[in-house]
Amino acid sequence: MDLRRIRYFAVLAETLHFGRAASRLNIAQPPLSQQIRVLENELGAQLFERGNRRVELTPAGKALLPEARALLAQADRVAAVAARAQRGEIGELRVGLTGSAAFTELIPRLILAYRQRFPDVYLRIDELTTQAQLTALLERQLDVAIVRGIAAPDLPSTLRATRLFEDSLVVALPPQHRLAGDPKPLSIGALADEAFVMYPRESGTGVYDQIISLCRQAGFAPRIGQEARAAATIVGLVAAGLGVSLVPESLRSIHANGVVYRPVKDKGARSAMWLVWPTHQPSAQQAAFAAIAKSVGAHGRETPLP
């Protein structure tokens, strides 16, 4: 059954006048009459009584009218759903985050801004390491990823990275540590004899390689005393006196038993946050999230980067 003919029937049933109905439908009167006859033949029922001066619904036409209106309303809803999906206003967005992302000012602001702009999109957030996020993106188990590293991650041509912001690395020290009392920026070389609390190398976090590089530039290889996969756990282990750590400045918000954070004066002791998403034909949800991420990053307190 042609939905167009159902619409013609409904308009004619409301006007009971072929001329006015044709005008509302923006078609000529003869094609309207022809399509109504085709519909009647398809249904095997006469829908209108036609006279020289009047048009009236038959009992079959009266019975069909509420069903026709319901069918047209459903068709309009289907079209509206398709249009909203095309604009990215409904559906699902799967977002990956590194463990430290939640402690920044910008990432929670980004999530809130997206939620306010697209309240009907189901937002699923997974905390994963950088490498796990990139793997999930390639396997289409994530839609966008937020990862950390001084440089853009090494990506295949199907993925691209947009730098959102950067912040400094700081030294996290136990409160009783000999270096904890001096507020001046600290040289990484001063940590040569310390045990480090770090992410495991296999976790794929960008900060791990950066710390190793910074320590080597300072003339030593870090002695790893303890490993932990979660940023909050690393800070907690530092507070317990199991070592020191180099962490993004955003982790200052973790106040674990008086952990002391010292700024670092070594060049290159900064860490960037990156948005990773598909290069070709991103979904409307992915494109909208990327646009909001760039906007939030450009107006945030962390140092924005183009």
C-alpha positions in Angstrom: 0.0 0.0 0.0 1.4 3.4 -1.0 1.7 5.7 1.9 1.3 8.7 -0.4 -2.2 7.5 -1.3 -3.1 7.1 2.4 -2.0 10.8 2.8 -4.2 11.8 -0.2 -7.1 10.0 1.3 -6.7 11.6 4.8 -6.5 15.1 3.3 -9.6 14.5 1.1 -11.4 13.1 4.1 -10.7 16.2 6.0 -11.7 18.7 3.3 -14.4 16.6 1.5 -13.6 18.6 -1.6 -11.3 17.5 -4.4 -10.2 21.0 -5.4 -9.3 22.1 -1.9 -7.6 18.7 -1.2 -5.5 19.0 -4.4 -4.5 22.5 -3.4 -3.4 21.4 0.0 -1.4 18.6 -1.5 0.1 20.8 -4.2 -1.1 18.5 -7.0 -3.7 18.8 -9.8 -7.2 17.5 -9.2 -7.2 14.8 -11.9 -4.1 12.9 -10.4 -5.8 13.1 -7.0 -9.0 11.6 -8.2 -7.0 8.9 -10.0 -4.9 8.0 -6.9 -8.1 7.8 -4.7 -9.6 5.3 -7.2 -6.4 3.3 -7.2 -6.5 3.1 -3.4 -10.2 2.1 -3.5 -9.3 -0.7 -5.9 -6.4 -1.9 -3.7 -8.7 -2.0 -0.6 -11.7 -3.4 -2.5 -13.9 -0.8 -0.9 -15.4 2.5 -1.9 -14.2 5.2 0.4 -16.1 8.3 -0.9 -19.6 9.0 -2.2 -19.1 11.4 -5.0 -21.8 13.8 -6.1 -22.0 16.9 -8.4 -21.9 19.2 -5.4 -20.6 17.2 -2.5 -18.2 14.5 -1.4 -18.9 12.3 1.6 -17.1 9.4 3.3 -18.7 6.0 3.0 -18.9 3.8 6.1 -15.6 2.1 4.9 -14.0 5.5 4.5 -15.1 6.6 8.1 -13.6 3.3 9.4 -10.4 3.8 7.6 -9.8 7.5 8.6 -8.5 6.9 12.2 -6.3 4.1 11.0 -4.9 6.2 8.2 -4.2 9.1 10.6 -2.4 6.7 13.0 -0.4 5.2 10.1 0.6 8.7 8.9 1.6 9.8 12.4 3.7 6.7 12.8 5.4 7.4 9.5 6.1 11.0 10.6 7.7 9.6 13.8 9.8 7.2 11.8 11.1 10.1 9.7 11.8 12.2 12.8 13.8 9.4 14.4 15.8 8.9 11.2 16.5 12.6 11.0 17.5 12.8 14.7 19.9 9.9 14.2 21.4 11.5 11.2 22.1 14.6 13.3 23.6 12.5 16.1 20.8 13.5 18.5 20.0 9.9 19.5 21.9 6.6 19.5 24.9 5.5 21.5 28.4 6.9 21.9 31.2 4.7 23.5 34.0 6.7 25.0 37.3 5.4 26.3 39.2 7.3 29.0 42.6 6.9 30.6 42.7 6.6 34.4 44.0 10.1 34.9 41.5 11.8 32.5 38.7 12.0 35.2 41.0 14.1 37.4 41.5 16.9 34.9 39.2 19.9 34.8 38.4 19.6 31.1 37.4 16.0 30.6 34.5 16.0 33.1 33.5 19.4 31.6 33.5 17.8 28.2 31.4 14.9 29.2 28.9 17.3 30.9 28.8 19.5 27.8 28.1 16.6 25.5 25.4 15.2 27.9 23.7 18.6 28.0 23.8 19.0 24.2 22.7 15.5 23.4 20.7 14.2 26.4 19.1 11.4 24.3 22.4 9.8 23.3 23.3 6.9 25.5 26.9 7.6 26.7 28.9 4.6 27.7 32.3 5.4 29.3 35.0 2.8 29.8 38.3 3.4 31.7 41.0 1.7 29.8 44.8 2.1 29.2 45.9 3.9 26.1 46.8 0.7 24.2 43.5 -1.0 25.2 41.6 2.1 23.9 43.4 2.1 20.5 42.8 -1.6 20.1 39.1 -1.2 21.0 38.8 1.6 18.4 40.3 -0.5 15.7 37.9 -3.4 16.7 35.0 -0.9 16.7 34.3 -1.5 20.3 34.8 2.2 21.1 33.8 5.3 19.1 36.2 7.8 20.6 39.2 7.5 22.9 40.9 10.1 25.2 44.5 9.1 25.8 47.6 10.8 27.3 51.1 11.2 25.9 53.7 13.9 25.1 53.2 13.2 21.4 50.4 11.9 19.3 50.0 8.1 19.6 51.3 6.1 16.7 48.1 5.4 14.7 47.1 3.6 11.5 45.6 5.7 8.7 42.1 4.8 9.8 42.5 6.8 13.0 43.4 10.4 13.8 44.4 12.3 16.9 43.4 15.8 18.0 45.4 17.4 20.8 43.1 18.8 23.4 45.4 20.3 26.0 48.6 19.8 28.0 49.6 20.0 31.6 52.8 19.7 33.5 54.3 16.7 35.1 54.9 17.0 38.9 56.7 14.9 41.4 54.5 13.1 43.9 56.4 12.6 47.2 55.5 11.0 50.5 54.8 13.7 53.1 57.9 12.7 55.2 60.3 12.7 52.2 63.5 14.7 52.4 62.5 16.7 49.3 58.9 17.3 50.3 59.4 20.6 52.2 60.9 22.7 49.4 58.3 24.4 47.2 60.8 25.3 44.4 60.8 23.4 41.1 62.6 20.1 41.4 65.2 18.6 39.0 64.4 15.1 37.9 68.1 14.3 38.6 67.4 14.7 42.3 65.4 11.5 42.1 68.2 9.3 40.8 68.4 7.3 44.0 64.6 7.0 44.6 62.3 4.0 44.0 59.6 4.9 41.5 55.9 4.0 41.6 54.8 3.6 37.9 52.4 2.2 35.5 53.4 -1.3 34.1 55.0 -0.9 30.8 52.6 -3.3 29.2 49.7 -1.1 30.2 50.5 1.1 27.1 50.3 4.4 28.8 52.1 7.3 27.2 53.4 8.6 30.5 55.5 5.5 31.1 57.8 6.0 28.1 58.0 9.7 28.9 59.2 9.1 32.5 61.8 6.7 31.3 63.0 9.2 28.7 63.1 12.1 31.2 65.1 10.0 33.7 67.6 9.0 31.0 68.0 12.6 30.0 68.8 13.3 33.6 71.5 10.7 33.6 70.0 7.7 35.3 67.6 4.8 34.7 64.6 4.9 37.2 64.5 2.1 39.7 60.9 0.8 39.7 59.9 -0.2 43.2 56.2 -0.7 42.6 53.7 -0.8 39.7 50.0 0.1 39.6 47.6 0.5 36.8 45.3 3.1 38.3 46.4 6.8 38.8 44.7 6.9 42.2 46.5 3.8 43.3 49.9 5.2 42.3 49.2 8.3 44.4 48.1 6.1 47.3 51.3 4.0 47.1 53.4 7.1 47.1 51.5 8.3 50.2 52.3 4.9 51.8 56.0 5.6 51.3 56.6 3.0 48.6 58.4 5.4 46.3 58.0 8.6 44.3 56.3 9.2 41.0 56.0 11.6 38.1 52.4 12.3 37.5 50.3 14.8 35.5 49.6 17.9 37.4 45.8 17.2 37.3 46.4 14.5 39.8 47.0 17.1 42.5 43.3 16.8 43.1 44.0 13.5 44.7 44.7 14.3 48.4 46.0 11.0 49.7 47.3 11.3 53.2 49.1 14.5 52.6 51.0 13.6 49.4 53.3 16.5 48.4 53.5 17.6 44.8 56.6 19.4 43.6 56.8 21.1 40.2 59.5 19.9 37.8 61.9 22.3 36.0 63.2 19.9 33.4 62.4 20.7 29.8 59.8 18.4 28.3 58.2 17.5 31.6 54.7 18.1 30.2 51.9 15.7 29.2 49.2 16.2 26.5 45.7 14.7 26.3 44.6 13.5 22.9 41.2 12.7 21.4 41.4 9.8 18.9 38.6 9.0 16.5 38.1 7.7 13.0 39.7 9.4 10.0 37.0 8.5 7.5 33.2 8.9 7.7 32.8 9.4 11.4 29.3 9.0 12.8 27.3 12.1 13.7 27.9 11.3 17.3 31.6 11.0 16.9 31.9 14.2 14.9 29.7 16.1 17.5 31.8 14.8 20.4 35.0 15.9 18.6 33.6 19.4 18.0 32.6 19.8 21.6 36.0 18.5 22.8 37.8 21.1 20.7 35.6 23.8 21.9 35.9 22.9 25.6 39.7 22.4 25.2 40.0 25.9 23.7 38.3 27.5 26.6 39.6 25.5 29.5 42.2 26.2 32.3 44.7 23.6 31.2 46.9 24.9 28.4 44.9 24.6 25.2 46.7 23.6 22.0 45.5 23.9 18.4 
